[in-house]
Amino acid sequence: MAGPIVITGGGTGGHIFPMEAVADQLRATGIDASDLRFVGSRRGQESTLLATSDVAITLLPGRGFRRAFGLDALIQNLGAAVSLSTALIIAMVKVRQWRPSVVVSFGGYASFATALAAVLWRRPLVLVELDAEPGAAQRLFTRFARARCCAFPSNDPKAVVTGTPLRESIVSIDRAPRSIAVARASLVPPIDDGRVVVVVMTGSLGSTRVNHAVSELARLWAHRRDRTLLHVAGRRDVEMVRRDAPPTDGLDYRILEFGDMVELWALCDVAICRAGASTVAELTTLAIPSVLVPLPHMGDHQLKNALVVVESGGARLVLDAECSGAKLDDVLSSMTTPETLVSMGTAARTLGRRDAAQRIAHVIAQTSGRS
């Protein structure tokens, strides 16, 4: 009997939602939940976001290393090293016990111990690389992997360009003009016809830099009757953003702590976002033009993700250090004509892959001998 398929990674929703999407697709092909395992980190969001899954989950100790000098960083990195050593011991025991038919690594510190255990126990390893440039953990295991599923094109002969797997609720959004109009009319209160709808979303915590810039943008647009600005500020900054909200006479400005992205992607014309892998995948799959503000100090992963979309013509780039209300106003003014929005959406769509989960599941099935 073949061993289970182990899916490892996590930490944030950017890894967890794709992991869950692939697990769902594997189940859709006839693989039972008992033949799947999730392995993640105790410090991540796995225990919350995967709480309702009937796939068994193992949470390992661990934290990322700080790329900094100083006593505080040294102490934290020593703690991270101890946690990683403990995680590796547990992963070695679990992988030996399970004898998985394949280990699928989505990257990040949450995946390192399990991927290394797979290599040491000589179990088949598949890497799923969501960023334009793989992280350190994924690069380390490239030579040992049976296959690499890449969101972006790669010259590696072992690489299969699959795209980034997304939740079915996102993939199934209907962005036809008539459906967009219905979604806007269904919002409470509804959005007036003829407005350009801008959605701002930078993650569950939010981005203070982007939030300040969007508050400035709302002040510049205060009298515009042709704009709706839906500002998802995040739980950290939402009260600050509400205090800074300018009086408006024309602009439809709505500040939200959290956003139902299924609802918001269904009605927006253009998005202002960070450039995480899953966000980029959602925007390109749904053909949404965007202004991308990459998060700095992430090894340039987000910048490289953004540049792929910018070079396709589907997005405009604003660097974090340059992000201001005036800059956003200038960039948006150059892209919010109907013709430009249509052409940018078409360009973005060339990078999107609605069948990413199916493609990855196929690679996994082939590698595990279940195809």
N, C-alpha and C positions, 0 to 999 in steps of 0.2 A: 504494500500500500504506500502511495506517495506521501511524503511528509507535507506539512502545511505550507502555505505561502505566507511568509513573514513580511509585513510592510512596516518600514521604520522611518522615522523622521518626526517632525512636529516642532513644538515651541510656540508657533504663531499660526493663525488661521491660514496664512499664505502657504504653509505646508500641509496643514491638517485637512483643509477642504479638498485639495487634490488627492490626498491619500484616501479620503472617504469616497470620493468620486470613483477612483479606480477599484476600491473594494466593492462598491455597489455594482460596477460593471462586471467584475469577476463573478459576482453572485448572479447577475443576469444571464451569464453564460452557463450556469448550472453548478457552479462551485458552492458548496454549502458553507455557511458562516463558521462552522466548526473546523473547516479546513483553512481558515484565515487567522492571522494574528496581527495585531497592532503592537508596535514597541515604540514608546516615546519617552518623554522626560517628565519627571515629577514637577519640575519648575515651569513647564509650559502650560498651554491651554487645553491639552489633550483630555484631561479628566473632566473638563466642562463641555467641550465641543463634541466629544465622542461619548458622552454619558449615556445617550439613548441607543447607541449602536449595540447590536447583539454579537459583534465580533469581539473576542476576548482581547484585552489590552494589558500590556505589562509596562509599568512606568519605572524608569531607571533614574538613579541620582545623576546629577550633572548640571553644569552651567558652562557658558561660553567663557573663553579667555579674553581678558582685556588687553588690547593692543596699546599699552601705555606704560610709562615708567613711573617710578615713585613707590613709596612704602605701601600705600593703599592698594595699588594695582598688584604689587608683589604678593601681599597677603591674600587678595582675592584669587590670584592665579594659583597660589599654593592650594587654596581650598578647592579650586576647580580641578587641579591635578589629582587630589585625593578622591574627589567625587567621580572623576573619569576612571580612575583605577578601580574603584568599587563597581562602577557601571560595567566595566569590561569583564570583571570576574563574574558578575551576574549574567551578562550576555553570553559569555563562554559556556556557562552551565546550561542556560536555556537553549542555546543553539545546539549544543550536544544532545540535550534531552529531546528536542523537537525533530532534529535532523530534517530541516525544511527542504522542500523541493526547490525553492528559490527564496532568496532574500532580496527585497526590493527597497532600495535606499533613496529617500527623497532629499537627503542632505541635511546640513545643520548639525550642531553639536549633539542633538538628540539621536542622530543616526550613527554616529561614529563608532560606538562600542559594538553595536550589532553588526555593522558592515565589517568591522575588523574581525569579529568572531566568525563571520561567514567565510572570510578569506582564510583564517587560521584552521578552520575545520573543513575547508575545501568544499563549501556549499556554493552552488551557483549564485552569482550576484548580478543584479540588474540595477543600473543607476538611472534615476529619473531627474533630469537637470532642468530646472524651471527658469533659471536666469540665463541671460545671454553669455555670461561668463560663469562657469561653475565655481562654487565655493571651495575652500581649501580641503574640506573633508572629501568632497566628490573628486577633486583632482588627484588626491592621494590614492584613490582606489580605481582610477581609470584603467590602469594596466591589468587589473585583476578581474574586471567586469566582463561578463559574457556579452552584454549588450548595454548600450546607452540610449535612453529615450530623451531626446532634446526638444526643448520648446522652440529653439531657433536653429537655423541651418548650421551644420558643422562639417568639417572636412575629414573627420575621423571615420574610417570605413566601418567601425562598429556602431556608429551613431545612426539612429533612426529618428527622423524629424517627425515628432508626434503632436507638437503643441502642448499646451498646459491643460490638464483635465479640470473641468469646471462642474459645479453642481448642476443637476438637471434643471433646477428652478431658474438658473441663470441662462443656460443654453436655450431653454424653451421660450424666452421672452420674444414677443412679436414686436418688431420695430417698424412695421409697415406704417405709412402715414396715418391711415385711418385708426390703427390701434393706438398710436401715440396720442391722437386727438381724444380718443375714448379715455385713455389713462389720465390725461390732464383734466378732463371734465369730471372724472371720478375722484380726484383729490379733494380734500376738505381743508380750506375752501378751494374751489376749482381754479385752474389757471386760465386767465383770459386768452382768447384766440389772438394770434399775431405776435405774441411775446417770444423772444429767444430765451430758452430755459437753460440756465447754467447750473450744474450740480457740482458742489465742492465736497470732496471726500478724501481724507488723508489718514484713515485708520480709526480704530476704536478709541484711542487716546486723543487723536488729533495732532496737528502740528502747530505749535505756537507761532512759528514764522509765517506759515501760510494763513493761519487764522487772522493774524494782525493785518496781513496784506489784503485779505478779503474784506475785513472791516473797512479798510481804507477804500477799497473798490466800491463797496456799498455807499460810502460817503460821496464818491465821485459820480455814482449813478443815481443818486437820491431822487432826481426829478425825471428819470427816464421811465416812460410808460411802455417801452417796448422790451423790457427785460424782466425776467424772474430769476432770482438768485436763491437757490436752495442750499444752505450752508450747513453741512454736517460738521459740527465743531469738535465732537468727541468729548468724552466724559471729563477729561482733565481741564479743558479750556472753555467749556460751554458757558459757565457763569461769567467769565471774563468777556467773552464775545457778546453776551447779552448786555452787559454793562456798557460796552463800547459801541453798541448798535446806534447808528445815526438816525435821526428823524428822517422819514422818507415821505415824499409827495409825488408818487408816480411809480417808483420802483416797488416791485413785489418781492420783499426780502423776508425769508423765513429761516430762522435759526433752529437747528435740530441737534439734540445731543447724539442720538443714534439715527441711522438711516436704514430703512428696508431697501437694500440695493435692487431687489427685484422690482420694487415699485418705482424707484428713482431712475434706474436705467431704462425703464419702459417709457419715460416721458421726457427725457432730457435731450437737448440739442448738442451740448458740448459739456465736457467735464474738466474740472481742475483737480488733479490727483498727484499723489506720489507715483513712483514707477516700480512698485513691487511686481513680482512675476505674475501673480494671480490677477492683480488689478489690470496690468497690461493685457493679459489674456482676455479678460472680460471686455475691455474696451475694443480690442481688435475683433473678437468673435462677434460682438454686437454692432460693429461698424460705427462706433461713437467717436467723433473727433475730440481731441483732448489737448489740454495744456498740461504738460508733465513737469513736475518740480521734484527731481530725484532727491531722496534723502541722502545727505552727505555722510562721510565717515562709515560707509558700508562696503569698503573695498571697491568702490565705484560700480558695484553690481547694478544698482538702480540707474546710474547714468548710462551704462551700456545698454540696459533694457530700453531706456527712453530713446537712445540714439537709433536703435533699430527701427522704432516706429516713426521717429522724425525723418529718417532717411527714406522711408517708404512714402512720406507725404501725409501720414495719418495723424500727426501731432506736431505741436510746437513745443520747444524746450525753453524753460525758465530755470536758471540755476538758483539753488536755495539762497545763496548770498545776495542775489539780485531780485529776489521776490518782494515786490511792493505793490501797492494798489495801482500806482501809475504804470508800472511795468505790465501788470495783468490787463489793465485797460488798453494799453497800446497793442499787446499781442491779440487780445480778443477782438479788437476793432479790425484787425487785419484778416480775421477768419470767420466772422459771423454773418457774412452775406450768404443767402441761400445757396448760390452756386458753389462757393468755397466749402461750405459745410457738406454738401453732397459729394464733392470731389475728395475731400479729406476722409469722409466715411468710407467711400469706395476704396481708397488707398489703405486705410486701416484694415478693412476686411481681408485684404490679400494676405495678412499675417495670421488671421484667426483660423482656428480649426475646431469646429464643433464636435468632431469625432475623436478628440484627443484621448479620452478615457478608453474608448474602444481600441484605438491603436496601441496604447500602452498595455491594455489587458491582453491583446493578441501577442505582443512580445513576451509578456510574462508567461502566458500559456505555452508558447513554443519553448521557452527556456526551461520551464518546469516539467516538460514532457506531457502536458495535458491537452495539447492541441489535437 
